Amino acid sequence: MAPRKKLRMPPARVLVPLGIVLGLVVVLVLVGVIGGAVTRGFHALTARAPEMGTTVIAPTQAKAAAAARELSGEQKDAADYLAAQPTAYWLTPEQDPIGTAGGTVLDLISQARDQGRSVALVVYGLPGRDCGNHSAGGLSEQDYPVWLREIGSALETAPDVQKIVALEPDSIALSEECGNISDRARQLSTAVDLITSPNTWIYIDGGHSNWLPPQKMADLIRQTGVIDRVRGFVTNVSNYQSPADEFTYAASLSSLLDGAHAIVDTSRSGAATSGGEWCNPPGQLVGDPGGTFHDTVVDTNLWIKPPGESDGECNGGPAAGVYWPEAGVELTRDVR
């Protein structure tokens, strides 16, 4: 077919009705919106959830790595070992405040691209964090969404990289004790809205097997109103329970939450002898490496709490989150 000739319109004589112009604008806007939604939907459909074999980066920003440069002997050996292990990075407003958090996320994503790995993040900055206990802190109600939006914008840039997010550990399991489930529901809903992005798998707080019974934990999770907008829940964060107990617990909790999936923190579950003690219990060991097992509920295990970082000023430890060389040595005594 011969190409159509271009029509020559008489200059300044053909006027397009305003209604048609506005209609075309609406159509173009809708095309952009729908196109963006289709693109996001495509990424959601083609991206694979975390599974056995998932390997996350060992962040160059690890506190163990920084500590190793100042240590010697077996303390340095332990810190070097821990710094090399695939582990989640904790985003906190104290370490990555507004204005820097997005840059940190972009750097972690760059590391994941370079290594062909996933990146695991912990978002830990909600108002009234830890109800004023060892990890007290967090942002104000006004600043929390600003910080989250910065993180979410950085996550949005990388649909090609798998991002695993443990969202606000302990926030739900502690809510009954703290009496603030309605606050948590509002804050977590905001967080989910602002960090949801292509190939980002969000897991909310699921407590652990030696804390609240599954029925109580499931009820609190349902009260937040976000479980149907995330992949599932995370258990045993910063705790010491055995993987077998956590898998059983996760299965029970999932059955009460319409089949929600889970990840399990095995960073310090190698001995699983802490009983009910959670704050720097002695005699513990690093656990199974991340990505080594799963089942129909648990997508995979990961190291979420960086081993060697203190739980708080208890049992001789420094402040929460500070690398503790003596703990690093003890936790790695069977693997170095």
Secondary structure, 3 states (H helix, E strand, C coil): CCCCCCCCCCCCCCCCCHHHHHHHHHHHHHHHHHHHHHHHHHHHHHCCCCCCCCCECCCCCCHHHHHHCCCCHHHHHHHHHHHCCCCCEEECCCCCCCCCHHHHHHHHHHHHHHHCCEEEEEECCCCCEHHHCCCCECCCCCHHHHHHHHHHHHHHCCCCCCEEEEECCCCCCCHHHHCCHHHHHHHHHHHHHHHCCCCEEEEEECCCCCCCCHHHHHHHHHHHCCHHHCCEEEECCCCCCCHHHHHHHHHHHHHHCCCCEEEEECCCCCCCCCCCCCCCCCCCCCCCCCCCCCCCCEEEEECCCCCCECCCCCCCCCCCCCECHHHHHHHCCCCC
